[in-house]
Amino acid sequence: QVQLVESGGGLVQAGGSLRLSCAVSGIIFSFNSMGWYRQGPGKQRELVARISRIGITNYADSVKGRFIISRDNAKNRVYLQMNSLKPEDTAVYYCNLNQTGNGMDYWGKGTLVTVSS
């Protein structure tokens, strides 16, 4: 059974930093691309950042230069370092695994990030 468990969310002031972590089990982590998505109040879920099996990254324009996605294949974890946080970054952040071969998506339950002004 594939499981994704996020951690690291919380309340932070504008300009601050947080590091999200996602632990993956039940699947060969290194074979698959990973991503972080978010859903703000009253908004649709949107892509924040993705990282491929070989470490190629892409980011939403709104977070470029502030957020960094990384992965540790030895620990089966993906991270999102969030710097210079803004109130508009407030959202539930979800970890995503996109399975190589069949394109199936797996999701974590999310972790709440609240940025106060």
N, C-alpha and C positions, 0 to 999 in steps of 0.2 A: 504494500500500500504506500503510495507516494504521499509524503507529508512535507509541508513547508510551514515553518514557524518563525514569524517575525518577532523581533525585540528591539528595544532601544528608543521607542517613541517617548514623548513626554511634553512638558510645557517648557518653553524657552522664550526669552525676550528677543525682539527683533535685533538682528545683527549677530545673534549667537549661532552656535553650532550643535549639531546632533549627529550621531552615527547609528544608522540602522543596520541590523544584522538579520540574515535569514538562514536558518539551518534547514538543510534538505536531507531527507532520508527516503529509502525505498526505491531508489533509482540511481543509475550511474550518473552522478552529477556532472562529471567532466565532459560527457557526450552531448550536453544540452546547453542551449542559450538560456540566459537568465535576464530578468528585468524587474524594474520597480515601476509600479503604477500608483496613482493616487486619485482619490475622489474627495473633493471639497464639498462643503455644505451646499446643497442645491445644484451640484454640478455632476456631469458625467465623469466616469472613470477615464483618466488620461495617462498616456505614457510619460514617464519621467526620464528613464534611462534604460538602456539595454546593453548587455555584454555578450558577445558570441563565445562559442567554445574556445576560440583561440585568442580571446581577449580584445577583440575589436569592439569599440564602444560607440554609442550614439546617444544624444541627449535632446530633450525638448528644448526649444529656444529659450524658454522661460527660466531654465536652470543652468544653461551653459555658463561655464566659468565660475559657478558657485558649488555645484554638486559633482561628486566623483563616484562612479560605480566601479567596484572591483570584485574579484572572486578569488577564493582560496580553494583549489580543487582538492588539496590534501585534507581540508577540514569540511568539505562539502558545504561551504558557506559563500554567500554573496553579501556584499556590503554596499551601503550608500552613505557616503560622507556628505553632510549637508552643511554648508557654510553660508555666512551672510544671510541668514534666514529672514524672510519677510512675512508679514501677516498673511499675505495671499498664498503662502506655502502651507497654511493650515489645511490639513486633510487627513484622511485615513490612508496610510501607505500600505500597498499590497505587494508582496513578492510573487513573481511569476516564473514558472519554468515552461518553456516551449520545447516539447520533446522532438528531437531530431528524428526524421523519418516519417512520422505520421502527423506532425504538427499539433498534437494534442497539448492543450494548456492545462496547467495545474496552478492553483492559487493558494496562498496562505489566507488566514482569517483577517489579517491587517493589524496595523499598529497606529495609534492616533498620535499625530504631531500637531501641537497647538503653538502658534507663534503669537505672542502678545506684542502690542505696539507700545 
